[in-house]
Amino acid sequence: MADAGQVAVTKMEPGTTSGGVMQQANKLLSGARTRWGAIPDQRRPWMIAGVAMIAALVAGMFWYAERPDWRVLFSGLESKDTQQVSQELAAAGISYQMTPDGSGIEVPAEMLDKARMEVATKGMPQSGRLGFELFDKPNWVGSEFDEHVNYQRALEGELEHTISTLGVVRSARVHLAMPQVSLFAEDQKPAKASVIMHLKHPALPQEQADSIRNLVAGAIENLSPDQVTLVDADGRVNLQPRSRSAAEGDAEQALESKLVAMLEPLAGQGNVRASVNVSYDEAGEERTDEVYDPSQAATLSTQKSERTSGSPKGASGVPGTASNSPSASAPGAVAGSSAAAAPGTPPLLQKAPLPVYPQAGNPIQSENQESNTYAVTKHVVHTEASPGRLRRVTAAVVVNDRETLDPGAKTRVWRPRSVEEMRRLEELAQAAVGFDVKRGDQVVLENISFNSNVAEVKASFFDRMLEGASGLLHAQPSLYRTGVVGLLGLALIFFILRPLTSQVVKGLREPLLLASTQTFDATATDNQESSVQAPPDWLNEPQPEAVPYPVSRRTTGIPKTRDSVYGAVVEHIRREPAQSTRLLEAWIGDAGKES
């Protein structure tokens, strides 16, 4: 039949090339039928199941690799808006799918921008509270109260839209409490806000909670972040403002990172350890200082006064009538003198002059006063410090020994660092933490030999590699899918295809070995005498070079050399000991009968 097939093919060669293609196809089909027929019946179901499983795995991998990367277009929509948006996407030819809860729409990542533009041009979605769109149409009959309420509603709507754009928030609801402005500062009440959020994840990180709180506080006048309450969809008020201890911890970690980043380029990777303690003033402080400088005096004013007191001159002269007579007061009269004696009067007859007494009166008194006013220089300092002021920074830094090469031993050794090098490192550390002597800061730098080894450095290196790989996979999801498909393909090859191929080869080999055994059985039956007396001589003799060995047509496909046949027989005996035992028993039984 094979010769006839070859003749028929030869007749088709002068024709078109389709004959050659058909010939190759016939050969492939014939070879497949032969191999399939050589497989035992008990192995065929396993073969079919394995091929089906491989096909399913390959199809699944291709589907997983080629499936679109769905991104959320809208979430938390009402049924009316969901219907309108889906109709608009269908009209634009953009594929979409609904989220499991039915309130969101997802589109392929490459069509996300186009879908947003298409939906935005139609002004959708229109559900939820409006923002400042409330003032697009003027209200001519509204009162001042209506305007105030609409303004508050507009702020709430705008904040809801802004918060909903965050990646961790599915939807949000904002309530504001905005009191009226008072004329008196002591009567002014602070504004408050409450935000209810439906999160995409079970918990909201503290950093994002602080950002939402600051966002709301920055949009409302007289609203402090401490007055903003965040509540999740389950009613848990577990998103409190960051405590002061947490802020201190963040500041300490930041300073530690700065210290390590500053000193590691000089000391070496992994040779610096830093610990920073930051203390803040929990209570506020308000102080007024008045400082006087007595060395700097100035005259502000001078007052001078002069006063004189006393009575005028009193009566004077000789007491008696003579001094009080009119002649006494005549011109030319001399007070206290008598009339002149006549010429020629003897001295004894002349009268002695009368005594003159001073005039009676009060003495005159004079008084002078001078008053000067001086001022001393005064400095008034008013200091007011709010709570949370940095009070002191304390840092402790340890640096590992320097790694040097020992010329004699030609090995690397660790030696202490020099004093000059430690001084430079200490100056850099003080500059990194903002060292202030007046504040009482303290920076301690010591050179200590670490007990760390290279394994720790390698671990940190691999940790950084893993962090970088995780960040890359998070930024490129398609790369992640490709890697998963590649790993699945390798697992398919090594754990499924390879064992299955070995089973197929084993299934093809066993029928051929069985045919070889049957051929040997027939040969042993025809030549009982030689077979029973002793096993073939070539089983014990050293194997010469490969010599062609006659093989019947039933053993087509068996290697046609003596050593190959010997190896096949030995392998069959090792794999089928029961059948080989029965064959030997038959040989021995026949030999016993003949003897």
Beta strands, then each sheet from edge to edge (+ up, - down):
strand 1: 70-74
strand 2: 97-98
strand 3: 105-108
strand 4: 169-177
strand 5: 192-199
strand 6: 228-232
strand 7: 272-281
strand 8: 285-309
strand 9: 365-385
strand 10: 389-399
strand 11: 402-406
strand 12: 411-415
strand 13: 442-447
sheet 1: 1+ 3- 2+
sheet 2: 4+ 5- 6-
sheet 3: 7+ 10- 13-
sheet 4: 8+ 9-
sheet 5: 11+ 12-
end
